[in-house]
Amino acid sequence: MFSSISGYLDGLIENNPDEVSHINSCFDTRNQNLLSEDGTQTFAALGLKGDGKQT
């Protein structure tokens, strides 16, 4: 399960290089603080690339 989710997240960057700049998750950082108390849930934070314009 771990490798399939990690691969999916890596694919988001590879398949969207103009939109996604980076992803922070427990799958790449191994940071246990990104897991729920019981270890069954986590999240991934996607950093998006801008176009240089403010909205």
N, C-alpha and C positions, 0 to 999 in steps of 0.2 A: 504494500500500500504506500509506504513512504516514498519509494523510488518513482511510482507512477504519479504521485502528486507533485513531487519535486520536478520531474520531467515536464509535467504540464505547466508549472510556473515558469520554468526555463523557456519553454516554447512560447509563452506569452511575450517575452522579450525578443526572442529570435524572430517570431512571426509579425511583430509590431514594432520594429526598431525606430520608427518615426514618432510613435506615440508613447511607448513605455520606456522610461529611463532606468528604473531599477525596481526590485521587489524585495521587501523585508518580510521574512517569515521564519518560523521555527525550523523550517525545512532547510534553510541555507545558513542560519545563524546558530542553530541548536540551542537557542535561548529558551530555557524552560519557562521564563516569565511570559512567553507568548502562548502558553497552553492554559486551558481551563484547569481548575483545581483537580478535577478527576482525570485530566489528560485526554479527554475524548473530543475536545474542540480546540480550534486555533483559528487564526486569521492570517491573511496575507495583505500587506499594505503595498499598493502599487504607486510608484512615483511616476507621474506623467510628464512628458516633455511639453514645453510650451512652444508657442510660435513667435515669442518675443513681443506679443501684444498683451496689454492688460485688458481684462474684461470687467 
